[in-house]
Amino acid sequence: MKIGTLLLALFCLPLLNCKQNNENQFVFFLHNRFLEAHPITAEHPEFGRVHYHEIIAAFEASGLQVISEQRNGNVNARNYAVGIVTQVDSLLKQGVLAKNITVVGTSKGGYIAQYVSTIANNPDLNFVFIASFQDADIENIPDINFCGNILNIYERSDSFGVSALARKNSSRCELANFKEIELNTGLGHGFLFKPMKAWIKPTIQWAKGNYTLD
């Protein structure tokens, strides 16, 4: 469901109904760069089709309310993040608890999510960054500051994602929960094209407040 469509529906609910549903758990899902320039059905020459709808369905099957849209064109990550922060703020004003809002991003979507974390500067929000940190980011993107409950997932065979401990250590916000998962699927960057249990399950756990991933 697109961001604007879902939030319009939320705003149209009576205030009493909104209060009754403030325990709903929301996920903003931000896809990778490939879908910005290609239709949903397009095949990546190396990794195949992005299973966008299937990923969303996997989150929804766990009871999470998913807010997502296919971005068009090569969007500016920070500018797009500003719009997401506006949507997050709208949910908070509706009575949704910050701990029940999770921003999940794969690849470029993960960088957008990092900017959301920076701009929102809310330690109670949840974030899952997937295949979206490289060591050079500390120097090349110095304005990112992690804030919130952070889960970083990366794949050993993927050059586009590594441990983000360096960013954690350079961030000014005190992180109540920070965890990393290194996968070993052998699929390179292609692991995020599919709703693999290896990253979907811990993402759902994180969104539901299970910060130990038990």
C-alpha positions as YAML, in Angstrom:
chain: A
units: angstrom
residues:
- id: 1
  name: MET
  ca: [0.00, 0.00, 0.00]
- id: 2
  name: LYS
  ca: [1.34, 3.42, -0.86]
- id: 3
  name: ILE
  ca: [2.36, 5.80, 1.89]
- id: 4
  name: GLY
  ca: [-0.16, 8.50, 1.05]
- id: 5
  name: THR
  ca: [-3.03, 6.05, 0.66]
- id: 6
  name: LEU
  ca: [-2.51, 4.41, 4.04]
- id: 7
  name: LEU
  ca: [-2.05, 7.64, 5.92]
- id: 8
  name: LEU
  ca: [-5.14, 9.15, 4.32]
- id: 9
  name: ALA
  ca: [-7.05, 6.14, 5.61]
- id: 10
  name: LEU
  ca: [-5.56, 6.65, 9.06]
- id: 11
  name: PHE
  ca: [-6.48, 10.31, 9.17]
- id: 12
  name: CYS
  ca: [-10.07, 9.52, 8.15]
- id: 13
  name: LEU
  ca: [-10.56, 7.26, 11.18]
- id: 14
  name: PRO
  ca: [-12.40, 8.75, 14.13]
- id: 15
  name: LEU
  ca: [-10.09, 9.89, 16.91]
- id: 16
  name: LEU
  ca: [-11.49, 7.29, 19.31]
- id: 17
  name: ASN
  ca: [-10.76, 4.52, 16.83]
- id: 18
  name: CYS
  ca: [-7.19, 5.79, 16.40]
- id: 19
  name: LYS
  ca: [-6.66, 5.63, 20.15]
- id: 20
  name: GLN
  ca: [-7.95, 2.08, 20.25]
- id: 21
  name: ASN
  ca: [-5.46, 1.03, 17.57]
- id: 22
  name: ASN
  ca: [-2.34, 2.78, 18.82]
- id: 23
  name: GLU
  ca: [-0.78, -0.60, 19.63]
- id: 24
  name: ASN
  ca: [-0.70, -1.50, 15.93]
- id: 25
  name: GLN
  ca: [2.84, -2.09, 14.71]
- id: 26
  name: PHE
  ca: [3.87, -0.30, 11.53]
- id: 27
  name: VAL
  ca: [6.71, -0.99, 9.11]
- id: 28
  name: PHE
  ca: [7.92, 1.47, 6.51]
- id: 29
  name: PHE
  ca: [9.59, -0.70, 3.86]
- id: 30
  name: LEU
  ca: [12.08, 1.05, 1.56]
- id: 31
  name: HIS
  ca: [13.26, -1.04, -1.39]
- id: 32
  name: ASN
  ca: [16.60, -1.05, -3.19]
- id: 33
  name: ARG
  ca: [17.77, 1.19, -6.05]
- id: 34
  name: PHE
  ca: [16.91, -1.25, -8.87]
- id: 35
  name: LEU
  ca: [13.16, -0.68, -8.56]
- id: 36
  name: GLU
  ca: [13.58, 3.07, -8.89]
- id: 37
  name: ALA
  ca: [14.35, 2.69, -12.58]
- id: 38
  name: HIS
  ca: [12.63, -0.58, -13.46]
- id: 39
  name: PRO
  ca: [9.11, -2.00, -13.27]
- id: 40
  name: ILE
  ca: [8.23, -4.53, -10.58]
- id: 41
  name: THR
  ca: [8.43, -7.39, -13.09]
- id: 42
  name: ALA
  ca: [11.89, -6.46, -14.43]
- id: 43
  name: GLU
  ca: [14.71, -8.99, -14.10]
- id: 44
  name: HIS
  ca: [18.06, -7.87, -12.75]
- id: 45
  name: PRO
  ca: [20.76, -9.38, -15.01]
- id: 46
  name: GLU
  ca: [22.50, -11.02, -12.06]
- id: 47
  name: PHE
  ca: [19.96, -11.33, -9.26]
- id: 48
  name: GLY
  ca: [16.63, -11.74, -11.03]
- id: 49
  name: ARG
  ca: [13.35, -10.11, -10.06]
- id: 50
  name: VAL
  ca: [12.88, -8.08, -6.90]
- id: 51
  name: HIS
  ca: [10.14, -9.92, -5.00]
- id: 52
  name: TYR
  ca: [8.70, -6.64, -3.74]
- id: 53
  name: HIS
  ca: [5.11, -7.72, -3.17]
- id: 54
  name: GLU
  ca: [6.20, -11.02, -1.65]
- id: 55
  name: ILE
  ca: [8.43, -9.20, 0.84]
- id: 56
  name: ILE
  ca: [5.55, -6.95, 1.86]
- id: 57
  name: ALA
  ca: [3.25, -9.98, 2.13]
- id: 58
  name: ALA
  ca: [5.74, -11.69, 4.45]
- id: 59
  name: PHE
  ca: [5.67, -8.72, 6.81]
- id: 60
  name: GLU
  ca: [1.88, -8.46, 6.66]
- id: 61
  name: ALA
  ca: [1.49, -12.17, 7.37]
- id: 62
  name: SER
  ca: [3.13, -11.55, 10.75]
- id: 63
  name: GLY
  ca: [0.52, -8.93, 11.62]
- id: 64
  name: LEU
  ca: [2.59, -5.86, 10.79]
- id: 65
  name: GLN
  ca: [0.97, -2.90, 9.01]
- id: 66
  name: VAL
  ca: [3.19, -2.15, 6.01]
- id: 67
  name: ILE
  ca: [3.62, 1.30, 4.48]
- id: 68
  name: SER
  ca: [5.54, 1.22, 1.21]
- id: 69
  name: GLU
  ca: [5.61, 2.49, -2.35]
- id: 70
  name: GLN
  ca: [7.76, 2.00, -5.41]
- id: 71
  name: ARG
  ca: [9.97, 5.06, -5.75]
- id: 72
  name: ASN
  ca: [10.26, 6.62, -9.20]
- id: 73
  name: GLY
  ca: [13.50, 7.94, -10.62]
- id: 74
  name: ASN
  ca: [16.84, 8.30, -8.89]
- id: 75
  name: VAL
  ca: [15.54, 9.98, -5.74]
- id: 76
  name: ASN
  ca: [17.78, 11.89, -3.37]
- id: 77
  name: ALA
  ca: [18.08, 9.71, -0.27]
- id: 78
  name: ARG
  ca: [18.04, 12.54, 2.26]
- id: 79
  name: ASN
  ca: [15.19, 14.41, 0.60]
- id: 80
  name: TYR
  ca: [13.08, 11.26, 0.44]
- id: 81
  name: ALA
  ca: [13.85, 10.56, 4.08]
- id: 82
  name: VAL
  ca: [12.40, 13.94, 5.04]
- id: 83
  name: GLY
  ca: [9.06, 12.79, 3.63]
- id: 84
  name: ILE
  ca: [9.22, 9.54, 5.59]
- id: 85
  name: VAL
  ca: [9.93, 11.47, 8.79]
- id: 86
  name: THR
  ca: [6.80, 13.52, 8.10]
- id: 87
  name: GLN
  ca: [4.79, 10.30, 7.83]
- id: 88
  name: VAL
  ca: [6.34, 8.94, 11.03]
- id: 89
  name: ASP
  ca: [5.48, 12.17, 12.85]
- id: 90
  name: SER
  ca: [1.91, 11.86, 11.57]
- id: 91
  name: LEU
  ca: [1.60, 8.38, 13.06]
- id: 92
  name: LEU
  ca: [3.02, 9.60, 16.36]
- id: 93
  name: LYS
  ca: [0.45, 12.39, 16.45]
- id: 94
  name: GLN
  ca: [-2.28, 9.81, 15.86]
- id: 95
  name: GLY
  ca: [-1.20, 8.09, 19.07]
- id: 96
  name: VAL
  ca: [0.98, 5.33, 17.62]
- id: 97
  name: LEU
  ca: [3.86, 4.59, 19.99]
- id: 98
  name: ALA
  ca: [7.37, 5.15, 18.65]
- id: 99
  name: LYS
  ca: [8.36, 1.63, 19.68]
- id: 100
  name: ASN
  ca: [5.67, 0.35, 17.30]
- id: 101
  name: ILE
  ca: [7.15, 2.08, 14.25]
- id: 102
  name: THR
  ca: [9.97, 0.41, 12.32]
- id: 103
  name: VAL
  ca: [11.76, 1.73, 9.24]
- id: 104
  name: VAL
  ca: [13.26, -1.07, 7.14]
- id: 105
  name: GLY
  ca: [15.48, -0.43, 4.14]
- id: 106
  name: THR
  ca: [17.38, -2.65, 1.71]
- id: 107
  name: SER
  ca: [20.46, -1.30, -0.09]
- id: 108
  name: LYS
  ca: [19.65, 2.30, -1.14]
- id: 109
  name: GLY
  ca: [16.47, 2.00, 0.90]
- id: 110
  name: GLY
  ca: [18.71, 1.29, 3.87]
- id: 111
  name: TYR
  ca: [20.54, 4.56, 3.31]
- id: 112
  name: ILE
  ca: [17.21, 6.38, 3.21]
- id: 113
  name: ALA
  ca: [16.32, 4.64, 6.47]
- id: 114
  name: GLN
  ca: [19.60, 5.83, 7.99]
- id: 115
  name: TYR
  ca: [18.70, 9.40, 7.09]
- id: 116
  name: VAL
  ca: [15.28, 8.88, 8.67]
- id: 117
  name: SER
  ca: [17.07, 7.77, 11.84]
- id: 118
  name: THR
  ca: [19.27, 10.86, 11.69]
- id: 119
  name: ILE
  ca: [16.52, 13.40, 11.02]
- id: 120
  name: ALA
  ca: [13.87, 11.92, 13.31]
- id: 121
  name: ASN
  ca: [16.41, 11.69, 16.15]
- id: 122
  name: ASN
  ca: [14.00, 9.58, 18.18]
- id: 123
  name: PRO
  ca: [15.68, 6.89, 20.33]
- id: 124
  name: ASP
  ca: [12.45, 4.89, 20.61]
- id: 125
  name: LEU
  ca: [11.92, 4.25, 16.88]
- id: 126
  name: ASN
  ca: [13.10, 0.96, 15.36]
- id: 127
  name: PHE
  ca: [15.32, 0.64, 12.30]
- id: 128
  name: VAL
  ca: [16.58, -2.28, 10.22]
- id: 129
  name: PHE
  ca: [19.37, -1.47, 7.76]
- id: 130
  name: ILE
  ca: [19.99, -4.24, 5.23]
- id: 131
  name: ALA
  ca: [23.06, -4.34, 2.96]
- id: 132
  name: SER
  ca: [23.51, -0.61, 3.34]
- id: 133
  name: PHE
  ca: [26.79, 0.25, 5.02]
- id: 134
  name: GLN
  ca: [30.36, 0.37, 3.75]
- id: 135
  name: ASP
  ca: [33.46, 1.44, 5.65]
- id: 136
  name: ALA
  ca: [33.93, 4.43, 3.34]
- id: 137
  name: ASP
  ca: [30.54, 5.81, 4.43]
- id: 138
  name: ILE
  ca: [32.07, 7.31, 7.56]
- id: 139
  name: GLU
  ca: [34.11, 9.67, 5.39]
- id: 140
  name: ASN
  ca: [31.79, 9.95, 2.38]
- id: 141
  name: ILE
  ca: [28.50, 10.41, 4.28]
- id: 142
  name: PRO
  ca: [29.57, 12.05, 7.56]
- id: 143
  name: ASP
  ca: [26.16, 13.58, 8.30]
- id: 144
  name: ILE
  ca: [24.45, 10.27, 9.14]
- id: 145
  name: ASN
  ca: [23.91, 9.75, 12.86]
- id: 146
  name: PHE
  ca: [22.28, 6.54, 14.09]
- id: 147
  name: CYS
  ca: [19.44, 7.10, 16.56]
- id: 148
  name: GLY
  ca: [16.88, 4.50, 17.62]
- id: 149
  name: ASN
  ca: [16.90, 0.75, 18.10]
- id: 150
  name: ILE
  ca: [19.22, -0.36, 15.30]
- id: 151
  name: LEU
  ca: [19.51, -3.76, 13.61]
- id: 152
  name: ASN
  ca: [22.11, -4.00, 10.85]
- id: 153
  name: ILE
  ca: [21.96, -7.04, 8.54]
- id: 154
  name: TYR
  ca: [24.67, -7.75, 5.98]
- id: 155
  name: GLU
  ca: [25.84, -10.66, 3.84]
- id: 156
  name: ARG
  ca: [29.41, -11.95, 3.95]
- id: 157
  name: SER
  ca: [29.61, -12.35, 0.16]
- id: 158
  name: ASP
  ca: [28.15, -8.88, -0.52]
- id: 159
  name: SER
  ca: [30.57, -6.00, -1.03]
- id: 160
  name: PHE
  ca: [27.80, -3.45, -0.45]
- id: 161
  name: GLY
  ca: [27.24, -4.30, 3.20]
- id: 162
  name: VAL
  ca: [29.55, -4.75, 6.18]
- id: 163
  name: SER
  ca: [29.46, -4.25, 9.94]
- id: 164
  name: ALA
  ca: [28.30, -0.75, 10.90]
- id: 165
  name: LEU
  ca: [30.02, -0.65, 14.29]
- id: 166
  name: ALA
  ca: [32.11, 2.29, 13.09]
- id: 167
  name: ARG
  ca: [28.94, 4.30, 12.48]
- id: 168
  name: LYS
  ca: [27.49, 3.24, 15.82]
- id: 169
  name: ASN
  ca: [30.63, 4.42, 17.58]
- id: 170
  name: SER
  ca: [30.65, 7.76, 15.76]
- id: 171
  name: SER
  ca: [26.96, 8.48, 16.39]
- id: 172
  name: ARG
  ca: [26.01, 10.99, 19.08]
- id: 173
  name: CYS
  ca: [22.69, 9.38, 20.03]
- id: 174
  name: GLU
  ca: [22.81, 6.77, 22.78]
- id: 175
  name: LEU
  ca: [21.46, 3.53, 21.32]
- id: 176
  name: ALA
  ca: [19.46, 1.44, 23.77]
- id: 177
  name: ASN
  ca: [19.54, -1.52, 21.38]
- id: 178
  name: PHE
  ca: [22.06, -2.23, 18.63]
- id: 179
  name: LYS
  ca: [22.59, -5.61, 17.00]
- id: 180
  name: GLU
  ca: [24.19, -6.96, 13.84]
- id: 181
  name: ILE
  ca: [23.63, -10.13, 11.84]
- id: 182
  name: GLU
  ca: [26.14, -11.40, 9.30]
- id: 183
  name: LEU
  ca: [24.52, -13.78, 6.82]
- id: 184
  name: ASN
  ca: [26.35, -16.40, 4.80]
- id: 185
  name: THR
  ca: [23.99, -17.22, 1.93]
- id: 186
  name: GLY
  ca: [26.61, -16.91, -0.81]
- id: 187
  name: LEU
  ca: [24.12, -14.87, -2.86]
- id: 188
  name: GLY
  ca: [25.99, -11.59, -2.75]
- id: 189
  name: HIS
  ca: [23.75, -8.53, -3.02]
- id: 190
  name: GLY
  ca: [21.01, -10.76, -4.43]
- id: 191
  name: PHE
  ca: [19.96, -12.05, -1.00]
- id: 192
  name: LEU
  ca: [17.79, -8.97, -0.47]
- id: 193
  name: PHE
  ca: [15.82, -9.49, -3.70]
- id: 194
  name: LYS
  ca: [13.79, -12.27, -2.09]
- id: 195
  name: PRO
  ca: [11.88, -12.59, 1.21]
- id: 196
  name: MET
  ca: [14.47, -14.95, 2.66]
- id: 197
  name: LYS
  ca: [13.79, -16.15, 6.18]
- id: 198
  name: ALA
  ca: [17.39, -15.30, 7.08]
- id: 199
  name: TRP
  ca: [16.60, -11.58, 7.03]
- id: 200
  name: ILE
  ca: [12.81, -11.43, 7.09]
- id: 201
  name: LYS
  ca: [12.48, -13.29, 10.42]
- id: 202
  name: PRO
  ca: [14.88, -11.09, 12.45]
- id: 203
  name: THR
  ca: [13.39, -7.98, 10.87]
- id: 204
  name: ILE
  ca: [9.91, -9.01, 12.03]
- id: 205
  name: GLN
  ca: [11.26, -9.84, 15.49]
- id: 206
  name: TRP
  ca: [12.89, -6.42, 15.71]
- id: 207
  name: ALA
  ca: [9.71, -4.67, 14.61]
- id: 208
  name: LYS
  ca: [7.84, -6.51, 17.36]
- id: 209
  name: GLY
  ca: [10.27, -5.34, 20.04]
- id: 210
  name: ASN
  ca: [12.26, -8.56, 20.35]
- id: 211
  name: TYR
  ca: [15.67, -6.90, 20.53]
- id: 212
  name: THR
  ca: [17.45, -10.05, 21.65]
- id: 213
  name: LEU
  ca: [16.14, -11.90, 18.56]
- id: 214
  name: ASP
  ca: [15.36, -14.97, 20.67]
...
